[in-house]
């Protein structure tokens, strides 16, 4: 019988207590969209032009095993901000425009207490500049007082129509730069008040129709060796199939990331000019990952039908940088999830998180303070009819019965190429994993897996391949 003791370690001990900060710190949280951890210089892709992000990583803490709970935007963002999993917060897939803004939109965050509201209740001034995509998109909510966004989840990068603090209008510039402009405008309003700036970029999400030459020129002579040249997956989403092996798509994706990097640099420069950089925590991450030829897939979780949870779909960059507070040059290896951000950011800021048994997250802030708490390296994932669990050595992806499930031995097969779900030698282990999944999701308020539709009222997209 095959066992994996690493998969069921002893219960983690209580996190070590640490001294809380004596004064309120500012926070800037940058978030990209559809950005795999692999697509950055600091994470090993030397051809990716990301000097500002690489400098943040070198000067702070870089997590090497950070994951999103869900490999698609709206439910993932809901988990980042509420700390709850999709079948509990109720958004199971990306929100179509009718559900995201306008007269028919729903208040998807109603009944939840996002960390943003907790920060506002504790004296923070909050600004949101960029992609919201969690409903009621054009209106400030849940503690935010400054609001600049393009309602909905996408749209063109050239001359987008923004809604800024209730006023709608076309901005005649590149969308990523417009997000940066709004962030600088917010910073001009905060004066001496503690602030939290949420800056979720639209890039490098499609469309790939336009990137300014100043961001494209970094790649004019690039071989794009970080993009695997693999045959298309049999389950590939046909709407993205044309990107396979397409150097124009690789160039566009890379340039979109460099546009983000440049605007991160603009914000850092502004913080320095304001004299608040040393008292400002910067967090950089992505809502979920992205495959660009990895596993034969272009896309994220919905890059295939049925949905996938390949490593590149769920693994995200995660950097925390705070001069004088977080030691530079750290490479942190605990496995952390997007649902861990809620308790972690509040813990780091010295704010008590409200009790909620439906939030599964743990604070990883002790690692950032130089401590080494006991930590169970085991994470859980969910995307509508798909649930999964990952440990140091195993990944089990369980779909509802109409679709095949997957089990990978990551020690022997880190590339997830051999599905062992039906291997006779792994059936005892698989039954244990089934029990583990059922118990964990039930403990945090989720229905049984085949009743996943019961917790959402959104219009679900119909997929095909």
N, C-alpha and C positions, 0 to 999 in steps of 0.2 A: 504494500500500500504506500502511495506517495503522500508525504506530509510536508507541510511548510510551516514550521513553528513561527517563522517571521510574520506569518499572516495573522496569527492570533496571539499576539504578545500579551503579557500580563497587563492588567489595567494600569494606565499611566497614573503616576502619583500627582498630587496637587502641584500646580505651577508655583515656582518659588516666588515668595513675596519680595518686592523691590521698592526702593524709595521712589516716591512719585515726584514729578517735576514741581518746582516751587512757583513757576510763573507760566502763564498761558503761552503756548507756542502756536505759531501760524502753521498752516498746512497748505501745500499745493499738491493735488493729486492729478497726475496726467494719466489718461487712459487712451490707448489706441483701439482700433476696431479691426478684427480679423488679422491679428499680428502674432504669428508664432514666435516662441522664444528663440528659435534658431535664426531669425532674421534680424540680427543685431551684431555689431562687432564684438561687444562684450560677451556675447554668448557663442562666439566662435566663427561667425561669418565675416571674415576680414574684408570681403568685397563690399559689404554694406557700409555706406557712409553715414555713420551715426556718432560723430565726435562728442557731442554734448551728452548723449545718453551714456556713452562709454566712460566719459569723465565722471558722471554721477555714480556709475557702478564702481569705478576705481576708488572714488572718495567715500564710499559708503558700503552698504551690504547688498550683495547680489544673491538672491535665492535661486538655486539651480533646479529645484523640484516644486515649483509653484504651479497650480492647476486651477482651471475654472470648473465649477460644478457642472456647467452645461455648455456645450460647444455651439451656441448660437446666441445672438445679441440680446434681445429683450429679456428672456428669462435669466440670462447670465447677469445682466445689469441689475435686475430685481434682486438676485441673490447677493451681489456685492453690497447693495445699499440696505437690505433688510436683514441679511444673515440667514434667511430662510431658503429652503429648497423649492424648486418649481411647483411640485404638487401641493405645497403648502401655501406659497404666496399666490399661486393661481395663474401664472403666465407660463405656458408650456412651450411656446414657440415664438418666433419674432412677430411683432404686432403689425398687421397690415395697416395701411394709412387710415382706414375708417376707424380702427380701434386705437390708433395712436394720437390722433388730433382731430379737431372739428366737432361738429354738433353731436356725433354719435359716439365719441370717445368715452371710455369708462375711466373711473378713478381707480386704476389698478392697485395703487398703493394704499387705498382706503382700508382701514383696519390694521395696518402695520405701523410700526414706529421706526422709520429709517434712522440711521445714525445721524443724518443731517439734522433731523429735528432735535435729537439729543444735544448736538453741538449748539444749535440755536438756543435751546433752553439753558445752556451753560455759558451764554454770553458771546458766542461767535457770530460774526457777520459772514454770510455765505454767498458765494457767487457761483453760477453754473454757466459755463461758456462752451458750447459744443453740442454733442449728440445726447439727447435724453432718451427717447424711444421707449418710454415707460408709461405713456398715456398722458392726456392733457398737455401735450408737448409744448404748446406755445405759452403756457402760464406758469409763473413761479409757484413753487409749492414746497412743503415740508422743510421750512426753515430758510430757504433761499430767498434773498431779496434782490439780487441782481441776476438777470436771466437773458441769455443770448443764444439762440438756437435756430436751426432749420427744422421745422416740424417734420416728423417722420424719420425714417431711418437711413435715407440715402439721398439720391438726387445728384445733379451734376456738380463738378468742382469749379466750373467757370461761372462767375457772376450769379451766385446763389441768392435766394430770397430768405433773409433772416427775419426773425421776430426778436427785437431787442427791447426788453422791458415794456412790452405791449405794443410797440410800434413795428409795423411790417414794412419791409422795403428790400429792393434788390441791392446787393453790395457788389460793385463792379471790381471784383478782384478774385483771387484764388481762395477757395473755401477754407483751406487749412490756415492760410495767413489771416483770414477774417476772424477765425476762432482766436488766433493769437492777439489780434487787435482788441477784441472784446475783453480778453483776459487782462491786457494792460490797462484798459479803461476801468475795469473793476478795481484793479490795484490802486488806481488813482483816487478811489472813493473811500478806502478803508481807514486812512489817517493812522491813528494810534490804536485802533481796535484790533483785537485778535481776529484772524480771518481764516476761512477754509475756502479755497478755490478748487472747484471740481472742473477739470478741463478735459472732457472726453472728445477726442478728435474723431472725425469721420474716417480718416485715412488709417490704414491702406485699403479700406473696403472698396469694392467696385462702385462705380464704373471707372474704367481705366482710360477715359476719353481725353483727359487733359492733366498735364503737370507742367508747371513753368520750367523753362530751359535751365534756370539756375539750380533746379533740383535734379533734372535729368542728366546734366552734363557730367556728373560724377560717374556715370555708367556707360558713357559712349564707347569705351573700349573694354568693357567687362565681359568675361566669359560666362558669368552667372553660374559658377560651379556650385553654389549653395543650393541650387534648384535641381533636384534629382531628375535624371532622364529615364523615366520608367514608363512601361506601357500603361495605358488607361485601365483603371480598375473596372471590373465587370459591373459594379454597382454605380459607376460614376453618374452624378447628376448631369444630364445632357445639356442643361443650360450653361454649364461651365466647361464642357468638354473641349471647346475650341482653344482653351488656354494651354492645354498639354503641349509641352515642347515649344511653346510660342515665345520667342525672345522678346517680342514687343510687350507681352504681358509681364514677363520677368522685369523688363526695364521699367514699366509703369509701376509695378508693385514696389520696386526698390526706390524709385523717385518719390512715391507717396510717403514712404517711411522717412526719407531724407527731409521732406518738407516738415514732417512732425518734429524731427530732430532740430531743425533750424528754429522753429517756434518755441521749443523747450529752451533753447539758448536765449531767445528774446526775453522770456519770462525770468530766467535766472539773472540776466543782466539787470532787469528792472528791480528785482529783489535786492540786488547789490546796490543799485542807485538809491533805493529807499532806505538802506542801512538796516535791513531786517533779515538778510540772508542767514546769519548765524542763528536767528531765532525762528527759522522756518524749516520744517520738515518737508522734504520732497519725496513723494512716492510715484513711481512709474510702473505701470502694468498694462495689460490688455484685457478686453472683455472676454475673449477666448482666443484660441490659437488658429492656425491655418496650415493647410497642406498646399504645397506648390510643386506637385509631382511626387511628394512623399506617399508611399503606398499606392502609387498610381492615381492619386486623387488630387484634383484642384478643388479647394473649398474647405469647409469646416465640417461640423457634424452633419449638416444637410448637403454636403458635397457628394454624398452617396444616398441612395435609397435602397434598402432601409438606412436610417441614420447610423453613423459610425462614432466611435469614441477612440480613435487612434491617438497615440501620444501627441502628435503634432496638432490635432484638433483641440486638445484640452490643456496642453502645457503652455504657460504664458511667461513672459518676462516679469520679474518682480524685483524692483530696486527700491531701497529706502536709503535716503541720504540726508544727514543732519549734522553739519559741522560741529565738532566739539561734543556731540552727544552720541553719535553712532560711529564707532571706530572704522577708519577707512580700510579698504582692501579685504573686507570679509566676504567669504564665499560660504553661504549657509545652506545646509543640505536637508533640513527637516522637510517632509512632505506637507505642504500647506495648501489650503483651498480658498476659493473666493468667499466661501461662507465663514472663513476664519478672519476676514478683514474687519468686520463689524466689532468684535470684541478686541481685536488687536489695536485698531486706531484709537479706540476710547481708552484702553489700558495705557497706551503710550502717552496719551495726553492727560492721564491722571483722572479720568472721568469714569464713574461707575456705570457699567452697562446695565440697562433694565433687565430684570430676570425674565426669561422667556424659554420655557421647555421646548418650544418648537425651533429654537435656534441651535443647531448642532455645533457651532464653531468654538474654537479654543483660541486664546490669545497667544500669538507667537512673539509678542513684544519682549518677553524676557530674553529671547535670543539676541534682540537688538540692543539690549542693555548689557550684553556680555555674559549672561547667565547660560546655563545648560540644563534646562528643565527636562524632566522625563517627558518623552514624546512618543506617542503611538503612531508610527508611520503607516497609516491606513486611511484612505480617502474614499468617498462615495460620490457617485455621479448620477445625473438624471436628465433625460431629454425625452419628453412625452412618453412613448411606449418603451423606452430603453432605460434600464438602470444598470449601474456598474459599481464595482469595488476594485480598488487597486492597493496592493501592498508593495513592499520592497521587491518581491519576487514574482508576483502573480497579478494578472488582470482578468477579471471575469465580467463580461458584458452580456447581460440577460435581456432579451427582447420578449415581448408577448408572443404566444405560441405560433402565430402565423409567420414569424420570422426566425431565422436561425440565431442561436446565441454563440458567444465566442469565449474561449478560455485560452490565455497565453501564459506560458512559463517564461517570464521576462529574464530569468537567469540564463537560460539556454537560447532564448529567442527574443532578444530585445527589439528586433524589427517587426515583431508581431506578424510573422509569416505563416506559422503553423497553428491552426485552430485545433485545440485539444478537447473542445467541449463534448465531443462524442467518443473520445478515446476511452476504452474500457478501464484502463489503469487510473483514470482521473475521476471516475464516477463518485467514489466516496468523498473525495475532496469537493467535487461540484455540489453534492448534496449539502455539505457543510457551508459552502458559500451561499447557496440558496437560503438556508436558514439565517445566515448572518445578514444578508440583504433584507429579508423580510423583517427581522427584528429591528434593524437599525432604522429603516424607513417608518415602521410603525411607531417606534419610540419618539420620533420627531414629528408625528402628526400626519403622515402621508397615508392615503388609502392603499389598498393592495394594488399591485401593479396593473392588473387588467382593468381596473376601474380608474385609471389615470385621468380620463376625460372628465370625470365628475367634479373636478376642482377648478375648471376654467370655463369661462363663457366667451372666450375670444373666437374670432373667425380663423380657423386653422387652414393653413395652406395645403393644397393638394400637390403632392410630389409625384414624379415618375422618373424613369431612367430610359 
